[in-house]
Amino acid sequence: MAINKNVRNVAIVLIIAALVVLLPGGGKGATVATQAISLAFLASIAWVASLMYREHRTAIYALGETRRAILYAAIGVAAITLTATQRMWNSAGGEIAWFVLMGGSIYAVVAIVLQARKY
């Protein structure tokens, strides 16, 4: 008797979910697994970013010091703002600051890229 592949996959997910709910400490184990997956995802993003940097290093250095500094500052501000999203969204002023910071960062990156492509 052959089991459909989709049915088998759904059964596996349901069994894992039941183990998380029923076993003592299953919630902590799920949290650890989620954190491990999150760290692996962030590490893969960093790896891709380093590859992209190495691949486009000449173009980045061709921007000049001022534009490159603006680009790096915009990326840094966006990263810090994304990290602080939960805290910033706790107040109305924080929400406005979040939108201003993210909008400014996006504008700076887009302006640098468009300026670099225009010649």
Number of C-alpha atoms within 10 A of each C-alpha: 3 4 7 8 9 9 9 11 11 11 12 12 11 12 12 14 13 12 15 16 13 11 10 10 12 16 14 11 13 16 12 12 12 12 12 12 12 12 12 12 12 12 12 12 12 12 12 12 12 12 12 11 13 11 11 12 11 10 11 17 11 12 16 11 11 9 20 16 12 15 22 15 15 21 17 13 17 19 14 13 19 14 11 13 14 12 12 18 14 10 11 10 10 16 16 13 15 20 13 12 18 20 13 15 23 17 13 19 19 13 14 16 15 11 12 15 8 6 5
